[in-house]
């Protein structure tokens, strides 16, 4: 064995990371072995890789996903600490949003009405939309919405069509860690566009809806879930009948706005009973 290389067991001893974790990091490209024996599959590492493993462990300890860790460790100069600071700002913002969601849940559990959200009504005209649909849990929701949005915009561009309003998602069922929707991401257009692949074309009828406006600070999943519940409760309390799935409307500044800027709406379509 080359004297500058150590086994995965030795690396585990030096870093206190389990061999299972080290294999995972290697498979994800975070900590690739210096050499793998083609016959036995035994992994060997350079001594300097213990420091990289140490940094991976530190970043995992603050909850950073593996993909983000790779970006931090592979960045140059002053970029790694800047990326860490950006990640932590996101976590602090999410914690603030969840605190509000906990306050709303407490109000529901104690049987008190909540006035945390300003909810209003509006008319929505008939819309033609392009829409892929998929079953997703909370873990896959953001990825699906982003992927679907990109494919919708690409299809519109390829046919010289354009949006006639903001992209929105329709939740045809509940989405959380256990429930998987389904969810439909919709791009409204006035142009003639044909369906392609998983992208369907359909008409959403005109309707009335209850809605509340959200700022960028409330993009966290827990905060959005509380708002969905509040708007649905508002509709039920007034004796209205739902006539479609809950929606999230995403305005063009959704990913770039400041924390206090209006970036999205949560809506519930309804009709009066009787």
Residue pairs with C-beta under 8 A, 6 or more apart in sequence:
1 44
2 35
2 44
4 46
4 47
5 34
5 35
5 44
5 45
5 46
6 14
6 44
6 45
6 46
6 47
7 42
7 43
7 44
7 45
8 19
8 22
8 23
8 33
8 42
8 43
8 44
8 45
9 19
11 17
11 22
11 45
11 49
11 50
11 53
12 18
12 19
12 22
14 50
14 53
15 22
15 50
15 53
15 54
15 57
16 57
17 53
17 56
17 57
22 31
22 43
22 53
23 43
25 31
25 53
25 56
25 66
26 32
26 33
26 43
28 66
28 70
29 70
30 56
30 66
30 69
30 70
30 73
31 45
31 49
31 52
31 53
31 56
33 43
33 44
33 45
34 44
34 45
34 46
34 49
35 43
35 44
36 42
36 43
36 44
37 44
52 73
55 73
56 69
56 73
59 68
59 69
59 72
59 73
59 84
60 66
60 69
62 87
62 88
62 91
63 91
64 72
64 84
64 87
68 83
68 87
71 83
72 80
72 83
72 84
72 87
73 80
75 83
93 217
93 220
93 259
94 220
94 222
96 217
97 217
97 218
97 219
97 220
97 222
97 223
98 220
98 222
98 223
100 116
100 218
100 223
100 226
101 220
101 222
101 223
101 225
101 226
103 116
104 114
104 116
104 226
104 229
104 230
105 226
107 113
107 114
107 116
108 114
108 229
108 233
114 230
116 230
117 212
117 227
117 230
117 231
118 212
118 213
119 210
119 211
119 212
119 230
119 231
119 234
120 210
120 211
120 212
121 208
121 209
121 210
121 211
122 208
122 209
122 211
123 206
123 207
123 208
124 206
124 207
124 208
124 209
124 269
125 206
126 203
126 204
126 205
126 206
127 164
127 165
127 186
127 188
127 203
127 204
128 188
128 189
128 190
128 201
128 202
128 203
128 204
129 186
129 187
129 188
129 189
129 201
129 202
129 203
129 204
130 152
130 155
130 156
130 186
130 187
130 189
130 193
130 195
130 199
130 200
130 201
131 152
131 170
131 184
131 185
131 186
131 187
131 199
131 200
131 201
131 202
132 148
132 151
132 152
132 184
132 185
132 198
132 199
132 200
133 172
133 182
133 183
133 184
133 185
133 198
133 200
134 144
134 148
134 181
134 182
134 183
134 198
135 180
135 181
135 182
135 183
136 144
136 175
136 180
136 181
136 182
136 183
137 175
137 176
137 177
137 178
137 179
137 180
137 181
138 175
138 176
138 177
138 221
139 177
141 175
141 183
141 221
142 221
144 183
144 185
145 169
145 183
145 185
145 250
148 185
149 167
149 185
149 187
149 250
151 199
152 167
152 185
152 187
152 199
153 163
153 187
155 193
155 196
155 199
156 162
156 163
156 187
156 189
156 191
156 193
159 191
159 193
159 194
160 191
161 189
161 191
161 192
161 193
162 189
162 191
163 187
163 188
163 189
164 188
164 189
164 190
165 188
166 188
166 249
166 250
166 251
166 252
167 185
167 186
167 187
167 188
167 249
167 250
168 185
168 186
168 188
168 247
168 248
168 249
168 250
169 183
169 184
169 185
169 186
169 247
169 248
169 250
170 183
170 184
170 185
170 186
170 244
170 245
170 246
170 247
171 181
171 183
171 228
171 245
171 246
171 247
171 248
172 181
172 182
172 183
172 184
172 245
173 179
173 180
173 181
173 182
173 245
174 181
175 181
175 183
176 225
184 245
186 204
193 201
194 201
195 201
204 244
207 243
207 244
207 269
207 270
207 271
208 269
208 270
208 271
209 247
209 267
209 268
209 269
209 270
210 231
210 234
210 235
210 240
210 267
210 268
210 270
211 231
211 249
211 265
211 266
211 267
211 268
212 227
212 230
212 231
212 265
212 266
213 262
213 264
213 265
214 223
214 224
214 227
214 262
214 263
214 264
214 265
214 266
215 257
215 259
215 260
215 261
215 262
215 263
216 254
216 257
216 258
216 259
216 260
216 261
216 263
217 259
217 260
218 224
218 227
219 254
219 263
219 264
224 248
224 266
227 266
228 246
228 266
231 246
231 266
231 267
231 268
232 242
232 246
232 268
234 268
235 242
235 268
235 270
239 272
239 273
240 270
240 271
240 272
240 273
241 270
241 271
241 272
241 273
242 268
242 269
242 270
243 269
243 270
243 271
244 269
245 269
246 266
246 267
246 268
247 265
247 266
247 267
247 268
247 269
248 264
248 265
248 266
248 267
249 264
249 265
249 266
249 267
250 263
250 264
251 262
251 263
251 264
253 261
253 263
254 263
254 264
257 263
